């Protein structure tokens, strides 16, 4: 293995002005005061933990950072102090290898930095591929849900041939990602140990525009650039928009065979890493685009990575997103006889004992009082962007929408109740937040929750999958369910119940989360020893409490009754096509 990838950052940079080694215990936080009074790169790393950092100026937090996921990864921060400002860094272990106790953290300050070396021998890549497959086969209950053994064998035969050609960690990463996506679970992931930009140039060679996929067409998504906002991008450096969409979609995960999320989110989430993994960085970008029914072409110089980040943070499409996500949950009146319950995620409480759960329950009770008092007949349930969270929260919402008792699932199971391959296990923030500090703790938890073994499957205990009764007051009018391609996990689980057992008219786009089943409940993460690549999945296969519907094929997300497509005009004006669609329906009644 190339030592450049994992040795202290001191040896990766041409000039080091300061170097510090500190000891950190799991659960603790280190405070560090920069020594430099001038702009410098500050880099932190450890052989046994994935580190995160927060930057404070005059006691006020100005930035959180966790760019890299791997245990032996590096976190870099460009420190540019203002005169007379007092700066402090706080550093903690976001996750660590299963056997870790106290760890050594290396902190370096330097005037400049260079790209990480991502080259390993073919034998090391092949060894990691073998370990990757072993992890999936021993621990992943979703491996053969949508794929046959023959299909899995076939794609691994392909992977072995491709791995023998791999020259750089990017080459191997692309292979592992395709294996991960192929399984069909939105809770899957495979990540490089370091953010992709750490392997790339620091020169001005990054794309000077941003992109949005609008139903298979790429629109220019940045105001104030030489290419007009909403111009349709035909190609970049002779790479067609269709090719970009296809190659980006290979990095994103969905339950079953849903494609909408995969095709859209490369441009929302992947423009600072996936674009350059696939197409490299360039001094110039020749862009062909359509504007006013004419094909035009322009060559633009590349920009710095920091400017590219700023463009992505300020892209035009975020105007509507910020409006939608202003609050985690809210009740708004959108018409004379119409209210909308918006829930953008179920991650604001961890369970029924959390004070935030009680606050949410009180909010829902007050909602029912309002709806009854005003004799409201139409209620929208707006789940757009809801990527899930605590099951107790989605269950609570459904108790106000149904008169039918229900369960979280028909049944749920794992492949084991004792963790395999503990030496590769990563102790993640999720495990730590649940009081689990090592692999033995995971085993103890599993034996309590999944005690019953039937034909080599360990089933969820009956007392954990209890019958849930409707609330005393439930909404009895017409429901409208708003969904998009980002709805997943507990969000899509709620959507499947609403579509299955209420009168809801479902409006929007197919969800990334499955209608009938998904892998969820308990995520585990493993790290491949040579590359440091991390791969994760949820180990519990859940058969949801949803009835069979003619428009819901196995392997699909929740399919809308009425699809929504944003127009170019709606994109430019940042107007909400979903609310417009509901208004059209109400006017026809």
Secondary structure, DSSP 8 states (H G I E B T S, - for coil): --GGGTS-GGGGSS-EEEEEEEEE-TT-EEEE----SS-EEEEEE-SSEEEEEEEEETTEEEEEE----STT-EEEEEE---TT--EEEEEEEEEEETT--SEEEEEEEES----------HHHHHHHHHHHHHHHHHH-TTTTTSS-HHHHHHHHHHHHHHHTT--SHHHHHHHHHHHHHHH--TT-EEE-SS-GGGGS--SS-B-SS-EEEETTEEEE--TTSSS-TT-EEEEETTEEHHHHHHHHHTT---STT--HHHHHHHHHH-TTTHHHHHH---SEEEEEEEETTEEEEEEEE-B-HHHHHHHHHT-TTHHHHHHHTSSSEEEEEEETTEEEEEE--B-S-SSTTSHHHHHHHHHHHHHHHHHHHTT--EEEEE-TT---B-HHHHHHHHHTT-SS-B-SEEEEEES-SS-S-GGGEEE-HHHHHTT--SHHHHHHHHHHHS-EEETTEEE--GGGS--B---SS---SEEEEEE-TT--THHHHHHHHHHHHS--EEEE---SSBSSEEEEEEEEEEE-TTT--EEEEEEEEEEES----TT--TT-B---SEE----HHHHHHT--HHHHHHHHHHHH-
